[in-house]
Amino acid sequence: MSSRLHCRASSGGSQPNMSDRETLAHLISAIAPCDAIEAAHQADVVDWIASGVDIYRLQKPATPPKHLVVYAVILDAALGHVFLIDHRKARRWLPTGGHVDPGEHPFTAARRELLEETGTNLPALSEAPLLLTVTDVLGSGDARHTDVTLWYAFTASLDASFALDAAECTQGAWFGAGALSSIACEVHLPRFMAKIGG
């Protein structure tokens, strides 16, 4: 059992199992790209799924070297703020999230990661992914790999309390969209905030 860092934040139902590539490709193809970057990522991921290679991480730290992950982004949508965790391994501020298990629907994975990392179930802004990104990542032990990330959003207020997983992060905090340029955060986070109008 992981230890918990209790954090007072300052300033659904599950989907069926994802068992076939066609369904996953349809989910990804349904995302409306916000820019040329996302359109290119979308085309790359649809081809990747169709290629028949393994798409889920099967062994730590990075096997296969390109695999499916999710972010469960916590938003105070009314105020345009995002809750981030200071991630221990990544050494940057990230949304909650993690790897999708083989056969798991990405939305189910996002809900699971949210519960594991914050101790909370929150309402989803949408059960559909709101952004798709493909990012080269330098992981533990210099294991470079590629994260194919589906971004989901969940809503909370600035006074929400979270029981953060201390094995994953050192702290959590709310940030306005304008503050993201002043912190080391997920590279695509400003694009996500812009896309949802934050």
Beta strands, then each sheet from edge to edge (+ up, - down):
strand 1: 4-8
strand 2: 66-76
strand 3: 81-87
strand 4: 92-94
strand 5: 96-99
strand 6: 131-138
strand 7: 144-155
strand 8: 161-165
strand 9: 169-176
sheet 1: 1+ 8-
sheet 2: 4+ 3- 2+ 5-
sheet 3: 4+ 3- 2+ 7+ 6-
sheet 4: 4+ 3- 9+
end
